Amino acid sequence: MGKAGKREYVQVLRLLETFELNEVQQAIGDALQRGAIGFDAVKHLLLCRIERKPPRLNLDVYPYLPKTEVRLTQACAYLSLLTGEAA
């Protein structure tokens, strides 16, 4: 997601200024299970968990949101950091 993805990541990290680490972790896990990893989704799921309300996150009405793809990291992927090349 490039620059926008970095911004989303920082926004999620900033949730730790207000909420407990385990609460943010659980919200991120919920978002990953739903395939909706983004600041808005994580914050929504976090607030729903705290308020004990069911989340109202229907991705069918947000087709533009990026889908998540979580893969295992290959150690060789980090070699590009040493050479400065793309993996």
Buried (B, 14 or more C-beta within 10 A) or exposed (E): EEEEEEEBBEBBEEBEEEBEEEBBEBBBEBBBEBBBBBBBBBBBBBBBBEEEEEBEBEEEEEEEBEEBEEEEEEEEEEEEEEEEEEE
